[in-house]
Amino acid sequence: MSVILRSNSIIVFGAICRAVWNTGLEQRREYRRRGAWINYVDQARQLAEAKKDPLCGWLTIAPSHILQQTLRDLERACKTHGTWKVRWRSKARTAPSFRFPDPKQIRVERLNRRWGRVLLPKLGWVRFRWTRPLGGAIRNATVVRDGGRWYVAFCVEDGVAEVPPNGKSAVGVDLGVAVAVATSDGVMHDREFVTAGEQRRMRRLQQRLARSRRVHGRARQSKRRDAVRAQMGRLHARIRARRTDFAAQTAHYLTTEHGLVVVEDLRVTNITRSARGTAEQPGVNVRQKAGLNRAVLNKGWGGFLLALDHAARCHGATVVKVNPAYTSQRCSRCGHVDAKSRKSQAGFVCVGCGYRDNADVNAAKNILAAGLAVTGRGGLAVGRPLKRQPPGRLVA
């Protein structure tokens, strides 16, 4: 549930949580340089001691448990990705956010059809735009800023432990650049996330940003530059909202109409990595690769895969990821693999048997066949399956 919040105190809370995150990350990295390790318990104890210091009295402005939750999130990120791969939280580039983890200190009341209010520690009652029913008991509340607006998202306990399989048919899904989602049954899911007018406006804002004056030796940029960045942020937020809405609707359709959804096991971060290279070994086709990266990121592959996993848990569907190698070059009818069969972005003509089909649909059919083979053997394409289909009977 996402709704709008506006408060000066929330800005201060976000800044304090950002400072706690960066300080805790620098402390963890310094410990790693010395060959030692520090955990959440030690950092939380030091945080409580720092609040007693007159020089760190600003820490007492924010509620204690949102600062402790920030340290918990930092520890989880360091354990998952490694201390050296966790990023700093920037004042200009990172959206401020913090979480209230104690449900006993959170109260939500509905005022009318459009508006409600939430009671948060040290903030009091804050009005918000009611967008959807809660649907369960509140577990925590996360406050985040996006596009110049503050939102609060409630995590609720809906009481549903496990949804039984829906028993519907299987479908293969191919993610593309020309068409965002293509399925094995020939359905194309796509939409324009950026209008022509927004593209022109974005170019004008980028020109104004490049021409605005940078202020060196100061904590802030010039006011004109800050205003341009704020306009670009609101425009990007509108585009992200369309992309998120498309991913949620498409994932909902696929998981409600099908019981098995087979997708490619894509590493979007590796796919969109720059081809610039290094000074000793510069990359090739850097501009072409940059254009491909922008096209992939514009379609939102990573967000769609995440939305698909979430929707599958709620609608009794299963998501299977298969190896994406040669799915766009293999003929779904005869199995012949040849790069020459891919005549164009949308055309596929097998050089072996002459089979014609849309290139994305043909790839989706290959993905579906690979997923059915994996599930039939009882494995998930990682290592050797534990359960296999019984071998054929031998005739003496």
Helices and strands as residue ranges (DSSP letters): E 2-5, H 8-33, H 40-51, G 54-61, H 64-81, E 97-100, G 103-105, E 107-110, E 115-120, E 124-129, E 137-146, E 149-157, E 170-175, E 181-183, E 188-189, H 196-211, H 223-257, E 260-264, H 268-271, H 286-299, H 301-315, E 318-322, G 339-341, E 347-349, E 356-358, H 359-377
